[in-house]
Amino acid sequence: MSLDLPPADRDFAREAGGWLRDHLPPDLARKVRLNQRLTRADLVGWQDVLVRRNWYAIGWPAEIGGPGLSPLRRYLFDREYGALPAPHPCQFGIAMAGPVIAAFGTPEQQARFLPDIRENRTFWCQGYSEPGAGSDLAALSTAARRDGADYVVSGQKIWTTWADWADWIFVLVRTATGSRPQEGISFLLVDMRSPGITVRPIRTLDGEAEFNEVFLDEVRVPAENLIGAEGEGWAIAKFLLEHERFSMSGAARSRRILSELREDAEGAGCGDDPFLRDRLTRIDVRLLALEQMELALLRAHLSGASPGVEASRLKIRGTEIAQDLSRARLDIFGQRALLHDEDFLDGRGPTPDALAAGALPGWLNLRKVTIWGGSNEIQRMILARQTLNMR
Ligand SMILES: Cc1cc2nc3c(=O)[nH]c(=O)nc-3n(C[C@H](O)[C@H](O)[C@H](O)COP(=O)(O)OP(=O)(O)OC[C@H]3O[C@@H](n4cnc5c(N)ncnc54)[C@H](O)[C@@H]3O)c2cc1C
């Protein structure tokens, strides 16, 4: 299956690819290629570049100031984007808080929050998971009680990516106990500078601290920051999770990484190794299948169908391929990948073997992709339920 593109869409793809290539700062592209850690300034600076072309809030319709791309152009844009070593923009504002506020917020909330998200003036994080509520999100216990014009929020969130960088957090809180755990959950927007919030970084296997614990101790949140009706946050939570999963295949990025690996293998003197070639070819075939799956979904979407459980299939396949690629990179460099140079990873200095130096942290870091956004086991359960016709 291939795409027979109308000329105007083909021109759009060419223009988008050219523009992104011309505007991606070479230093930033190098950092991404070498798996070096990005700073907040790296990410926000690049997002500012995208804002100049209104390509930061890329999925937004024109009515709320987005580029209003058709689903086909959105797909083409993502394909061009993934082909470049550009940082993945922070999704919490543009792909989560923004669409939620657009769909469920009042006109006042939309006017207050959407322009700042679209123009990259506010950095957002997602406060869903708690120590006792991950896959079983409805078990969350962070509580909010109404006190005059405010909610008073107490509890703990965990695994909160970039909470230490964020200006705002959207949280699921319990405002009542219903007969089912999904009842009595509400969706609140909280200013991260509010008194009573403490952020504590969690260091991961690769030495990074990209996620955090967030403690909320009697934090006062104006009631006007409640999105939707009190106690009806579960519908919003589900809307947002489906949004999150649909964008998780990462096929274009994996295609780029596969071609980088072939270059790396040549450079490392193992480009002709038949076992490595066989392995990369097998990944290539699975990637082709993933790309075909994406195209089939795009076609279904263009004819009005919603992604449904297919989003789960994309997430499973896409994340498994991304992990296999990172494992292949590790094996290409062999012992050379064991070098661990914190200064180099933090961009503070050169290292004698720059390509190899990022391979191990890259592999360690990608352990996360089969966990976040609903673990792959949970995605398999979703598929199994549908296949077996279970509720
Ligand atoms: C890098 C990273 C970033 C993250 N960022 C954020 C963030 O910004 N905000 C946020 O709110 N959360 C974030 N998360 C949290 C993420 O959503 C949770 O880790 C995820 O939902 C799994 O929950 P858990 O870690 O509590 O594991 P658990 O739910 O305790 O699961 C443990 C294991 O049991 C399996 N399991 C659980 N239930 C079932 C079941 N019913 N059937 C089969 N297997 C099951 C799981 O697959 C997993 O292997 C992030 C996670 C990671 C790894």
The ligand as an ORCA input file, in Angstrom:
! r2SCAN-3c Opt
* xyz 0 1
  C       9.650      7.531     31.266
  C       8.277      7.623     31.857
  C       7.644      8.838     31.893
  C       6.392      8.943     32.474
  N       5.808     10.179     32.522
  C       4.631     10.319     33.149
  C       4.048     11.612     33.291
  O       4.590     12.618     32.829
  N       2.894     11.718     33.970
  C       2.246     10.631     34.486
  O       1.184     10.793     35.055
  N       2.784      9.390     34.386
  C       3.949      9.214     33.731
  N       4.511      7.969     33.615
  C       3.887      6.857     34.321
  C       3.289      5.792     33.455
  O       2.088      6.228     32.902
  C       3.126      4.555     34.350
  O       4.426      4.099     34.669
  C       2.332      3.464     33.677
  O       0.988      3.826     33.572
  C       2.460      2.128     34.443
  O       2.091      2.297     35.782
  P       3.049      1.836     36.992
  O       4.421      2.331     36.714
  O       2.396      2.208     38.255
  O       3.117      0.246     36.866
  P       2.004     -0.793     37.347
  O       0.665     -0.342     36.882
  O       2.195     -1.066     38.784
  O       2.412     -2.069     36.497
  C       3.536     -2.887     36.857
  C       3.639     -4.012     35.832
  O       2.432     -4.812     35.849
  C       1.817     -4.856     34.578
  N       0.352     -4.796     34.726
  C      -0.346     -3.943     35.520
  N      -1.668     -4.154     35.400
  C      -1.826     -5.156     34.494
  C      -2.951     -5.818     33.920
  N      -4.205     -5.487     34.261
  N      -2.723     -6.785     33.015
  C      -1.441     -7.135     32.641
  N      -0.346     -6.544     33.159
  C      -0.510     -5.568     34.057
  C       2.335     -3.623     33.858
  O       2.328     -3.801     32.455
  C       3.756     -3.503     34.396
  O       4.607     -4.356     33.685
  C       5.753      7.814     33.019
  C       6.393      6.571     32.958
  C       7.632      6.469     32.382
  C       8.306      5.121     32.332
*
